């Protein structure tokens, strides 16, 4: 079936946000007098939604979990955005897609996704943006993809997901959607790319 919808993960795909997540979560840990994250902890929070990340980081300090969740809701995320780096050909790829495809996002970010789109002036590209903050079941549950498909009035065969982690692999597999692995050659996926514009040459793309 022809491709109708292209769906993006955010972190590690649209943006290199590792340094942003590191600064953000280390700030929360420091507020409660705990040391900075280990490399393993950073890898975890980079692909999980905020509440799972808080529970994981404070797993040895259960009395602080609820307080940490309350505190993070008061933290202004804006200063941390300076650490984000947009993929160099993201805007070019979005311009390529816009005339012929619907474009969406499924991410485990919560209330920070829209401010990021506004900061980088990308809001106008996306038909639907699903986050861990506007659905009941975050990734890898397929709820976000189901919602996007319903909104776009298409099937999983008519969409493709661009991700970079096993959470993304499970997310797309749970609804039978093809996955493009972005900058992760080890990730099981139907396609692997190192840049967005490589996707324009894949066989399923409608020729423009």
Secondary structure, DSSP 8 states (H G I E B T S, - for coil): ----EEEE-TBTTTEE-HHHHHHHHHHHHHHTT-----HHHHHHHHHS-HHHHHHHHTTT-GGGHHHHHHHHTTS--GGGGGG-EE-TTHHHHHHHHHTT-EEEEE-S--TTHHHHHHHTT-GGG-SEEE-TTSSSS-TTSTHHHHHHHHHHT--GGGEEEEE-SHHHHHHHHTTT-EEEEES-TTS--SEEESSSGGGGGSTTS---
